[in-house]
Amino acid sequence: MGTAGPVSLGLPAVPARPLATRRVSRRIQVGPVAVGGGAPVSVQSMTTTVTADIGATLQQIAELTAAGCQIVRVACPSQDDAEALPVIAKKSQIPVIADIHFQPKYVFAAIDAGCAAVRVNPGNIRQFDDKVREIAKAASDAGTPIRIGVNAGSLDRRLLEKYGKATPEALVESALWEASLFEEHGFRDIKISVKHNDPVVMVNAYRQLAAQCDYPLHLGVTEAGPAFQGTIKSAVAFGALLSQGIGDTIRVSLSAPPAEEIKVGMQILESLGLRERRLEIVSCPSCGRAQVDVYKLAEEVTAGLEGMEVPLRVAVMGCVVNGPGEAREADLGVASGNGKGQIFVKGEVIRTVPESKIVQTLIDEAMKLAEGMAADGVGPGSPDVTVG
């Protein structure tokens, strides 16, 4: 193939023209992760283990970290869970947020344990407003941010009576009321979420909230559902908000293993150009023109390139209509038909191979390109695979 100069990426890491200017928000620090104030949108999840089981919780945190999670939340409903927090906070590779409901004493326990932040749900913590002064002082002294997390399913009774149900206005009023109580005591190291299971209500709530405060916002569609439904609802809601510059951290809530939440969240950010692109399959739905098994090729190429840490675009095309053009535009590609495939590297056809050798040839060529990128200082990033 001859000597190659610096390898051009198939896509820029960040689009030249972002969808929207990011909303201006104040910045807080969740451990080493900056949130708001123009910092990159971060992805978080929540463990499903019993927090008191330190080994299992740390194991799941390690799995989430490997998947790309940047902030992790752990539940703290009992004294045993609270007692486990110091070890978990110390040994976790990523910042740990303690999730507190019902008992305000666990807020203080989480702060004392060295958690990077504490999430509180004022709607279901008994006499929470009476404890704000003490919480604000403890959090301020420790440098611990507070997330005020308002949920449709646990909205303050007074607001339910006022609005009749969890409307966007009710969610926003609840969040801003609680934030104002902290502000009275000089504490503004706050992040806010106003979650709802209906994406339309959720989007309207965040839009209203974004217009009324400068706090960083954590996006979430709560109880989004099983993997497929939850992915669609989260993608729709997050896309609507992030495309308007609203949102500083996100959590995809799925009835699925937590690592799946991270995969979906990262893909949403990549699709909007808010994160360096990683391994991405852009696949056609196939049609009567296809002369190869596109589904099988897509799956095998994806499996073969899993874990690659450079931004490489690979096109696997199944017909002669769009195939050559898509393959030529990618870093690496194949245009398939009649039981064979033309292999493209950087827009040039380098060989034609039988269908049975397409996958292995693409993997081999991808490895060569990856080595060249690494030698040229193209850091860990994002293979970008187009399949169609």
BELQUI-V704824 format. One record per residue. N is the residue number from 1. SS is DSSP state (~ for helix, > for strand, _ for the rest). Layout:
n-><N,N>
ss-><SS,SS>
//
This chain:
n-><1,2,3,4,5,6,7,8,9,10,11,12,13,14,15,16,17,18,19,20,21,22,23,24,25,26,27,28,29,30,31,32,33,34,35,36,37,38,39,40,41,42,43,44,45,46,47,48,49,50,51,52,53,54,55,56,57,58,59,60,61,62,63,64,65,66,67,68,69,70,71,72,73,74,75,76,77,78,79,80,81,82,83,84,85,86,87,88,89,90,91,92,93,94,95,96,97,98,99,100,101,102,103,104,105,106,107,108,109,110,111,112,113,114,115,116,117,118,119,120,121,122,123,124,125,126,127,128,129,130,131,132,133,134,135,136,137,138,139,140,141,142,143,144,145,146,147,148,149,150,151,152,153,154,155,156,157,158,159,160,161,162,163,164,165,166,167,168,169,170,171,172,173,174,175,176,177,178,179,180,181,182,183,184,185,186,187,188,189,190,191,192,193,194,195,196,197,198,199,200,201,202,203,204,205,206,207,208,209,210,211,212,213,214,215,216,217,218,219,220,221,222,223,224,225,226,227,228,229,230,231,232,233,234,235,236,237,238,239,240,241,242,243,244,245,246,247,248,249,250,251,252,253,254,255,256,257,258,259,260,261,262,263,264,265,266,267,268,269,270,271,272,273,274,275,276,277,278,279,280,281,282,283,284,285,286,287,288,289,290,291,292,293,294,295,296,297,298,299,300,301,302,303,304,305,306,307,308,309,310,311,312,313,314,315,316,317,318,319,320,321,322,323,324,325,326,327,328,329,330,331,332,333,334,335,336,337,338,339,340,341,342,343,344,345,346,347,348,349,350,351,352,353,354,355,356,357,358,359,360,361,362,363,364,365,366,367,368,369,370,371,372,373,374,375,376,377,378,379,380,381,382,383,384,385,386,387,388>
ss-><_,_,_,_,_,_,_,_,_,_,_,_,_,_,_,_,_,_,_,_,_,_,_,_,_,_,_,>,>,>,_,_,>,>,>,_,_,_,_,_,_,>,>,>,>,>,_,_,_,_,_,_,_,~,~,~,~,~,~,~,~,~,~,~,~,~,~,_,_,_,>,>,>,>,>,_,_,_,~,~,~,~,~,~,~,~,~,~,~,~,~,_,_,_,>,>,>,>,>,>,_,_,_,_,~,~,~,~,~,~,~,~,_,_,_,_,>,>,>,>,_,~,~,~,_,_,_,~,~,~,~,~,~,~,~,~,~,~,~,~,~,~,_,_,>,>,>,>,>,>,>,~,~,~,_,_,~,~,~,~,~,~,~,_,_,_,_,~,~,~,~,~,~,~,~,~,~,~,~,~,~,~,~,_,_,_,_,_,_,>,>,>,>,>,>,_,_,_,~,~,~,~,~,~,~,~,~,~,~,~,~,~,_,_,_,>,>,>,>,_,_,_,_,_,_,>,~,~,~,~,~,~,~,~,~,~,~,~,~,~,~,~,_,_,_,_,_,_,>,>,_,_,_,_,>,_,_,~,~,~,~,~,~,~,~,~,~,~,~,~,~,_,_,_,_,_,_,_,_,_,>,>,_,_,_,_,_,_,_,_,_,_,_,~,~,~,~,~,~,~,~,~,~,~,~,_,_,_,_,_,_,_,>,>,>,>,>,_,_,_,_,_,~,~,~,~,~,~,~,_,_,>,>,>,>,>,>,_,_,>,>,>,>,>,>,_,_,>,>,>,>,>,>,>,~,~,~,~,~,~,~,~,~,~,~,~,~,~,~,~,~,~,~,~,~,_,_,_,_,_,_,_,_,>,>,>,>,_>
//
